[in-house]
Structure formats: C-alpha cells, structure tokens
Amino acid sequence: MRFEFLIGLRYLRARRRERFVSLIAVISLVGVALGTFVLTITLAMMSGFQEILRERLLAFTPHITVEKSDSGLWNPDSLAHRIQGLAGVLGVAPYVSSQVMAVSTTASGAPGFVAGGELRGVMGARAGMLDELKKTLVSGSLGALESFTAVTVNDRGVKRRVNLPDAIIGKTLAFDLGIAPGDVVTVVSPASLGGVGPPRLKRFVVGGLFYSGLYQFDSALIFVDLKQGRALLADEPSLESGLEVRVANIFDAPAIAKRIAAIAGPGFRVANWTETEAPLFSALKLEKLTYFIVLLLMVLVAAFNIVATLVMVAMERRKEIAILRAMGARGRSIAAIFVCEGAILGGGGTAIGVSTGFITAFLIGRYDLIHLPADVFMVSTLPMRLYAVNFISVAMATAALSLVAAAYPALKASLLSPVEVIRYE
C-alpha cells in the first residue's frame, strides 16, 4: 500500500483540536451517500415505469405491421406464411382497423350514450397473438371473439330474439356508454361506399371487458372477430388492413422489420413499434436523462463539501506537508495524498449510497411497500426495475465528481513552499 493513501487516511482522522474538520468530512461523506441513494432510487423507479408503460402499450400495439401501399385488396396468406418462418417471429395474423362510433341502447330500444372508438378485427383462434389482451381481461374470455350470444332486442317497440356476435371492449368505454357484459352495443362506421352511402352499423354483445391502465386504449378499443370486422368495414375509406407480427424480443423488431420489408417487396409498408411509438418513448428517455442530470447536481453539491473539507485539511496540515516536502516528497506525492482523501470520501459515500439504494429499491419492488392509485398511475404499487447499468452509471459519475472535487485542494497543497511554512510557523 502506497504511503500517500496511508497518510491521506490518517489526515481524515481527527486530533482533539481538529474535531471540526473531521465532522465536515463526515458531512461530506453523508452528503455524497444521500445524493447517490436518491439518484439510484429514482432511476430504478423511472426504469420501472418505463418498462410497465412499454408492456402495456405493446399489449395492444402490434410489434410490426405490414400493409399494402396502395390500400388495394390482396391475399395476405402467402406473405404471412413466409414471415412466420423468420427467426424470432412468434406469430402472424391478419387484422382490420378503423375509427367507429359506439352507441348503447336503452331498454326501449332507443339510442343511449355515444362514444368514439376504434374497431379492431382480429383472429381470436390464434390465441398467441392475443396473450397480452388475455392478461388484461377483467371479465369474459378470448373465446368471446368467436362466439354468438342470443339476446332480446327492441326494434321500434317490437321485441325479438337474435344471435349477435360478441365483442371485447375497454372498461372505461363500457363505463362511458353505461353498459356491462351481456348488453348490446351498436358499432357505427361513419362513412361507407366512398362517403356516398349511409353509415353502416352492426350490433354486438359485450362478451368481455379489459383494463390495461392506459386511457387511450381502455376508452376506445373494441375487439371483434376478423370476419365480423371485415363485414362492417368492407367499404370504409379509412379502413386499415394488413398483417400484425409479434416477435419474441421486442428490441429485435427493427431488424426483423427490415427482413420482412425485403420479403414483401416495394408494394408494402412495414413499420415497427419503435417508429409508430417513437415520440412517446423518446420523451420517456429524455425525462429519465433529465432526472439523472438534476439529481446528479445533488451529488455535485456534496462534492463541494469535499472541496471545503480538503482545503481545511490542507490548512491544518501545513506543517506536516512542509516536513514531507523537506524530507524529499515530491509535489505529485502531496497531491496524491489529497486525491486519496477525496477518493476515500467520495468512494465511501458512493458505496454506501449505491448499496443502500439497491437494497431499498429491491425491497420496495419485491414486497410492494409503496401503494399507488391504479386509476392514476396504471399500477397499484410503485414499480422498481434494477438494471446494473443504472447503478454502474451512478457510481462512475459520483466517483468522477469526487475526484474532480479533490483536484483543486491537491494542486494547492502540492504547490506549498516548505521554506515559507518552516520560516513563519
């Protein structure tokens, strides 16, 4: 062990008349530890919210979509078979989607509440494509998408028994419409036949409700069987139809999308979730970076305490420094002593802050210690995600600030003239 480290460690120990310097050193260490602790907890929380949001969003957003560029009719079966053979692809299925209006019905058969929504025709038989939807169901099952329910409807005062296809809708949309599972909802396509003909409508029975925690989905989405969706939206000008692709690793979606584009050819548009949801996730990354920089300023404030501590140590140890220089110690060795002191304070604070932050974040995430209102934050407990890169980044940034803080006192101590000190003191 080099003598610079041993002397630096000894300088931090207080003699009886230097208790104040030692107290300032402890305050500096605690300040670094607190700043590092808060920073690690915040990054773990932000990572948790980011991951939860990504999971909820991609539960209803295809990882990759393939559409015809000219919106013409085409048979997707051949292309779907080729895409299914690609490595990393979990499933491929056709879909249709369009903006619609949802209308509830009163007991007398008159229209009730009206709400805008998005109709999605999907293939319920391919359950692998709807696993995420299945996780969010609060009532009903995915089998409802392929079933019919016999209900009594009131058409202009005449009651009759009919079999209607089932639909799965968002819990918030059901609340807005004042309906529950088993009730009838009428889906209206606002324009049809190129905007010339009358609106087309079709009645469905609410076969299930889902709740994702994302208002944009819970208040708008209506899932129906693909055949029923095509029957309603066949002539809809705003109809979107194509293939939706789900992949095993969502971060492989851009690379797989490029391979799909090469297979499909120039007549198709291929988009992945990093493109369709780019603004949202870019905002999340920027927000996380902003929190990191702002909270790092707390560590910077603690680093200034290290500067004050080392300056006071240098003033108190002027005689010892002069004796070391007179005995042959070089200026860089004197500087190394104070750099070691800064490293001890910064490293100790960083180790305490990162370790306690890791343990606290783990306990909060493991035992759900902090509860949140689910209707506001999408989750009922505070999510924590422990990524090594976050803790390593915090530790490196804090250590770097501590070493930079020690640079000025180390430089001033190395330039101290032993002759002047011995002469006057």
N, C-alpha and C positions, 0 to 999 in steps of 0.2 A: 504494500500500500504506500502510495507516494506521500511525502511529508506535507505537501500542500493540503491534501484532504484532511489529514490529522490536525494540522494547525487550524484550518477553517472550521472543523468541528469543535475544536477547543474554544475558538473565539466566540462561538454561539453560546457557550456555557457562561453563565453569569457569575462574576465575582460579587462580593457583598455590595460594593458600591456601584455595580453595573446592573442591578436588577431591572431597571427601566429598559435597558437595551434588550435584555432577554425577553421581557414582556412584549416589546414591539415585534421581536422575532416570532413569538408565538402567535400574535395577532396576524402577522403576515401569513404564516402557515395556515391558520384557520380561515383567513380570507380566501386564499387560493383553493382550499378544500371546499368551502361553501360554493364558490363560483363554479368549480368543476362539478360538484354534486348537482347543482341546479341545471347546468348545461347537459349533463348526461341524462337526467330525468326527462328534460324537455325533448331531447332528440328521440328518446325511447317512446315518449308519448306521441310525438309527431309521426314517427315511423308507424306506430300502431294505427293511428287514424288514417294515414295514407294507405296502408295495406287493407284496412277494413273498407275504405271507400272504393279502392280498386276492385276488391272482391265483389262488393255489392253492385258496382257499376257493370262489371263484366258478366254478372249473373244474367243480365238482360240485354247485353250488347254483344253481338257476335264478335269473336276474335278476328275473323276475316270474313268479308263479304265479296261475292262475285256477282256482278250484274252485267247485262248486255248494254253496250254503249249506246245503241240506238233505241233502246227500250222496246225492241220488237219481240215477237213471240219466238221461243226457242225451247228445245228439249234439253233439260239440264242433266238427264240421267247419265249420258255418256261422259260428260265432263266430271260429274260427281264421282263416277267410278274411278276415273284416273286420279282425282285429287285424294280419294280415300286411300290410295296406295302409297301416298307420300309418307316418309318417316316423320313422326311427330304429330300426325293428324289423328285426332280421336274420333271425329265424326263429321259427316257432311249431310246436309239436308236442305231441301228447297223451302222457301218461305215467301210470303207476300205481306206487304205492309202498306198502310195508308192512313191518313188522318180522317177521322169519322166523328159523328156526334152520337152520344149515348143518351137515350131517353127512357126514363122509368114510366111505369103505368100505374094509375090509381085503381082502386077496387072497381070503379065504374067503367074502367077501360079507357078513360081519358088520359092524355099525356100528363106526366108529372114533372119531375125535375129534368133539366137538360145539362149536359156537360160535354166538353170537348175531350177527345181521346184519340188513341192510336190503336188501330186493329192490327193484330199480327196473326196471320195464318201459319201454323206450324204443324209438323208431323209428330203427333203425340206418341205414335208407335215407337219412334226412335227415342226411347227414354234417355239415352245417353246424352242427347243434345239438350235435355231439359233438366238435368240433375240439379243445377243451381236454382231453377224455379221450384223444384220439388222441396228444397231446403227452406224456402220462404213461405210455403203454404201454411196458412193458419186454419183452413178448413177445406174439406174436399181432397181430391187426389188428381194426379195427372190423367187417370183413366177417364175423367170427365170430358176431356177434349175429344174423345171418340165415342161418347155415349149420347143418347137421346133421353129426354125426360118427358113423361106425359103430364101435362098441366092443363088447367081450365083457364081459358082466356075469354075476355068480354069484348066482343066486337060490336060496337054500336048497340049495346043492350042485349045482344044475343050471346049466351054462353055456350062454348063448345070445347070439346076435349081434343087436344092436339099434341103431337110429339114434336118437341123442339130440341135442336142441338144445344149442348151445354157450352159454357164459356167460363174461363177463369179470369177474374178481374182484380184490380188493386183494391185493398181495403179502404183506402182514402176515397177512391172513386165510388165505391159502394156507399160510403157514408154520404158523399155529396149527392148521390142520386136517391138516398133513402131506401135502399134495397138490401136484401140479405140473401144468403144461399137458398135456392128454391124459387126466388122471384124471377119475373120475366123482365128483360131489358131489351129495348129495341135499338139496334145499331143502324144509323143512317149514313149512307155515303152521300155527301153534299152535292156532288156533281157526277153525272154519268153520261154516257153516249156523247163524249166530247163536249159536255157542258150544255147540250141542246135539250136532252130529255129530262124528265122529272127525276128527283133524287130516288135512289134505290135504297130499300130498307130490308132488314131481316131481324127476326126475333130470336133471342137466345134465352136459355135458362141459366141463372148463375149457379154453376156447379162447384165453384171453389173460390176462395179469396187468398191472396198472397200479401205479404207485408215485407218489403225489403228495407225500409227505413229511408229510402230516397224518394222524396216527394214527387219528383219528375216522373217516376215510374208508378208509384202507388196511386197517383191521382189520374193516370191517363191510360195505362196499358190494358188491353183486352185481348186475351189469348183465345183463339178458336182453332178448330181443326182446319188444316190446309184446304180441304175441299170446300168447306163452308166459306172460308175467306175468299177463295177464288170465285165462288158463285156470287158473292156480294160485290166484289171489286173488279169483276171481269172487264168492265168498260170504264173504270175510273182513270182519268188522265194522270192523276198523281200517284198511281199505283207503283210501288217498288217491289220488284220480284227478282229472285236470283237464288244463290246458294249461300248458306251460312256455314262457316267452318269453325270447329272448335279444336284447339291444339292442346297437347299435353303440358307444354311450358309456354305460358303467355308471352314470355320475353323472346321466344323464338318466332312469334307471329310475323315480324317484318321479313325475316329470311324466308319463311315458308310462303309468305305472300308473293315474294319475288319468283319463287319456283312455280307457284300457281299461275302467275301472270305469263310466264314463259310457256306453260302448257296451254292456257286458254287462248292466247294469241291477242292481236291488236283490237279485236272486236269486243273486248270485255274490259270492265273496270274492276280492279282488285284493290280493296282498301283493308287496312288492318286497324286494330283499336288504337294504336299509337298515333295514327293520323286522324281518325274520327274524334278522338277524345284528347287531342294534343293540347288545346287551350287549358283544360281543367288540370291535367297532370303537370303542365308547365308551371301553372300558378302554384300548385302544391310544392313543387321543387323550390320555387322562388321563396315561398313562405318559410319553408324549412331552413333555407340558407339564411334568410333574414333573421330568424330566431337564433341561429348559430352565431351570427356576427354580433347581434345585440347582446346576447348573454356572454359572449366572449369579452365584451367590454367590462363585465363584472370582474373577470379574471384579470383584465388589464389594470383595473383599479387596485386589486390586490397586489399586482406586480409593482405598482408604485410604492406600496408599503415595503416591499423588498428593497427597493432603492433607498428608502429612508433608513431602513434597518442597517443596510451595509454601509451607508455614509456615516451613521452614528458609530458603527463598529470601527470604521477606519479612523474616526476622530479619537475614539477611546484607546485605540491600539497604535497610536503614532509611535510611541517609544519602542514597542515590540517590533514594529515594521522597520524602524530605523536600525535597530540592533541586527535584525535579519539581513538588511542590506549591507551593514558594516561587516558582517560575517561572511559575505560573499554571495548572498542570494540575489539572483537576477530579478530584473523588473517583471519579467514574464512569470516567474515563480510567485511573486507577490500578487500579481493579477490572478494567477491560477487559484490562490487561496480564496479570494473573494468570489471568483466564479464557482468554486466548490461550495461556498456558503450559499450562494443563490441557488445552486443545483439542489442542495440539501433542503432548503426551504420550499422551493418550487416542486421538487420531486416528491418530498414528503406530503405536501398538500395535494398534489395530483394523485398520488397513490391512495390517500385517504378518501378524496372526493370521488374518484372513479370507482373504487371498491364499494364504498357505501352507496353510491348511485346505482351500481349494478345490483347490489343486494336489494335495495329498496324497490327498484323497478321490477325485479324478479318477483318479489313478494306481492306487489300490487297486482301484477298480471296473473300470478299463479293463484292467488286466493281472492281476487276480485274485491279488494279492500275499499275502493272508491266507486260509489254508485252514481250514475248519471240519469237524467230523464231521457228515456229512449226516444220519445217523440221529438226531441230537440237535437240530440247528438247521434242518432241512428243506433247507438249501442247503450246497453243498460249499465255497463261498467267501463271504467277507464281502460282502454286497450294499451298494452305495452308490448313492444317488439324489441328484442335485444339483438342488435347486429354488432358484430365485432368491429366493423369499420367505423361505427359511430364512437365507440369507446376509444379506439386507437387514435382517431382524429382529434378527439378532445384531449387525450393525454399528450399527443405530439404538440398541439397548439399551445397548451398550457406550459409544457416544458420549454418550448421555444420562447414564449413571453418571459418566463422566469430567467432564462439565460440572457436575454436581451436586457432585462432589468438590471442584471448584475454587471453588465458591461461598463457602465459609467463609473460606479464606485471602484471597480477593479482597475480601470485605467487611471483614475486619480491616485489610487494607492500605489500603483507601480511607478508613478512619476514623483513620488515623495522623496525629497532630498534628505538622506540620513545626516549630513553635516548640519543642515539648518535645524533639524529636530534636536540633535545632541547639543548644539550650541545654546539653544534658547530654553530647552526643557531638561 
